[in-house]
Amino acid sequence: MSLPGGQLATGSARASRLDLYAVGLSTMCLLHCLALPLLAVLLPFAAGMSENPYIHRALVLLAAPATLWIAWTSLPVSSSLPFLLTAFSGLGLLLIAAFVDAVATYEQPMTAAGALLLAFAHLRRWARHRRSASRYGEPPAA
């Protein structure tokens, strides 16, 4: 629900928690993509994990429902267009990187870019919820 000035309606602590969940998943994905190759030099076990496509796919399959649910709760589109464009761009990059073998050469930079876009979208939306809550005298949603 949108308030005057395009602000999101407050009282949606659940949506705020979902945004933080989505940011956490994006962060895990980013750490997996950037930190595990570095660890691969140090630990043979990490080398197997950094090249395992099932880990990428599992993280994307965890992130997709959260992003889709949050997008659904962000309707109408008019006040949420920046969030939706950024989130779906990031999710699209993650899905392509994880499931399209033709882009395997670019998988790591695509995954990192997708995770950053998705995390940015959710953090921005979460901050918007907090600002909106404080503006209307409600306690910020955790």
C-alpha positions as CSV (number, residue, x, y, z in Angstrom):
1,M,0.0,0.0,0.0
2,S,1.3,3.4,-0.9
3,L,1.1,6.6,1.1
4,P,1.2,10.2,-0.3
5,G,4.6,10.9,-1.8
6,G,5.1,7.3,-2.8
7,Q,6.0,6.1,0.7
8,L,5.2,2.6,1.6
9,A,2.5,1.9,4.2
10,T,4.0,1.1,7.6
11,G,3.1,-1.8,9.8
12,S,4.7,-4.3,7.6
13,A,7.2,-5.8,9.9
14,R,7.0,-9.1,8.1
15,A,7.9,-7.4,4.8
16,S,10.8,-5.7,6.5
17,R,12.1,-9.0,7.9
18,L,11.8,-10.5,4.4
19,D,13.9,-7.7,3.0
20,L,16.6,-8.4,5.6
21,Y,16.3,-12.2,4.8
22,A,16.8,-11.4,1.1
23,V,19.8,-9.2,1.9
24,G,21.3,-12.0,4.0
25,L,20.9,-14.5,1.1
26,S,22.4,-12.0,-1.3
27,T,25.4,-11.6,1.0
28,M,25.8,-15.3,1.4
29,C,25.8,-15.6,-2.4
30,L,28.3,-12.8,-2.8
31,L,30.6,-14.3,-0.1
32,H,30.3,-17.7,-1.8
33,C,31.3,-16.1,-5.1
34,L,34.1,-14.0,-4.0
35,A,35.5,-15.6,-0.8
36,L,35.4,-19.3,-1.7
37,P,37.7,-18.9,-4.7
38,L,40.2,-17.3,-2.4
39,L,39.7,-20.1,0.1
40,A,40.1,-22.6,-2.7
41,V,43.8,-21.7,-2.8
42,L,44.0,-22.5,0.9
43,L,41.6,-25.3,1.5
44,P,41.0,-28.2,-1.0
45,F,37.5,-28.7,0.4
46,A,36.6,-25.1,-0.5
47,A,37.8,-25.7,-4.0
48,G,35.1,-28.3,-4.5
49,M,32.5,-26.1,-3.0
50,S,33.4,-23.1,-5.2
51,E,33.0,-25.0,-8.3
52,N,29.8,-26.8,-7.3
53,P,26.9,-25.5,-9.4
54,Y,24.3,-27.0,-7.0
55,I,25.3,-24.5,-4.3
56,H,24.7,-21.6,-6.7
57,R,21.4,-23.0,-7.7
58,A,20.3,-23.7,-4.2
59,L,21.1,-20.1,-3.1
60,V,19.2,-18.8,-6.2
61,L,16.2,-21.0,-5.4
62,L,16.2,-19.6,-1.9
63,A,16.5,-16.0,-3.0
64,A,13.8,-16.2,-5.8
65,P,10.8,-16.9,-3.6
66,A,11.7,-14.2,-1.1
67,T,12.2,-11.7,-3.9
68,L,9.0,-12.7,-5.7
69,W,7.0,-12.5,-2.4
70,I,8.4,-9.1,-1.6
71,A,7.7,-7.9,-5.1
72,W,4.1,-9.1,-4.8
73,T,3.7,-7.2,-1.5
74,S,5.2,-4.1,-3.2
75,L,2.3,-3.7,-5.5
76,P,1.1,-1.3,-6.9
77,V,4.0,-0.9,-9.2
78,S,3.9,2.9,-9.5
79,S,5.5,3.5,-6.1
80,S,7.8,0.5,-6.2
81,L,9.2,0.6,-9.7
82,P,12.8,1.3,-8.7
83,F,12.8,-1.6,-6.3
84,L,11.2,-3.9,-8.7
85,L,13.5,-3.1,-11.6
86,T,16.6,-3.4,-9.4
87,A,15.5,-6.6,-7.7
88,F,14.4,-8.3,-10.9
89,S,17.6,-7.3,-12.7
90,G,19.6,-8.8,-9.9
91,L,17.5,-11.9,-9.7
92,G,17.6,-12.3,-13.4
93,L,21.4,-12.2,-13.4
94,L,21.5,-14.8,-10.6
95,L,19.2,-17.1,-12.4
96,I,21.0,-16.8,-15.7
97,A,24.4,-17.3,-14.1
98,A,23.2,-20.4,-12.1
99,F,21.1,-22.1,-14.8
100,V,22.4,-21.1,-18.3
101,D,25.6,-23.1,-19.1
102,A,26.3,-20.9,-22.1
103,V,27.4,-18.1,-19.8
104,A,29.7,-20.2,-17.6
105,T,32.7,-18.1,-18.5
106,Y,31.0,-15.0,-16.9
107,E,29.2,-16.9,-14.1
108,Q,31.2,-15.3,-11.2
109,P,30.9,-11.6,-12.3
110,M,27.2,-12.1,-13.2
111,T,26.5,-13.7,-9.9
112,A,28.4,-11.0,-8.0
113,A,26.6,-8.2,-9.9
114,G,23.2,-9.9,-9.4
115,A,23.8,-10.4,-5.7
116,L,24.8,-6.8,-5.3
117,L,21.8,-5.5,-7.2
118,L,19.4,-7.7,-5.2
119,A,21.0,-6.7,-1.9
120,F,20.9,-3.0,-2.8
121,A,17.2,-3.2,-3.8
122,H,16.3,-4.9,-0.5
123,L,18.4,-2.6,1.7
124,R,16.9,0.4,0.0
125,R,13.4,-0.9,0.5
126,W,14.1,-1.8,4.1
127,A,15.5,1.7,4.8
128,R,12.5,3.2,3.1
129,H,10.2,1.2,5.5
130,R,12.2,2.4,8.5
131,R,12.1,6.1,7.4
132,S,8.3,5.8,6.7
133,A,7.7,4.2,10.1
134,S,9.6,6.9,12.0
135,R,7.9,9.6,10.0
136,Y,4.5,8.4,11.1
137,G,5.5,7.9,14.7
138,E,5.5,4.1,14.6
139,P,8.4,2.1,16.1
140,P,10.7,0.8,13.3
141,A,10.0,-2.8,12.2
142,A,12.8,-5.2,12.9
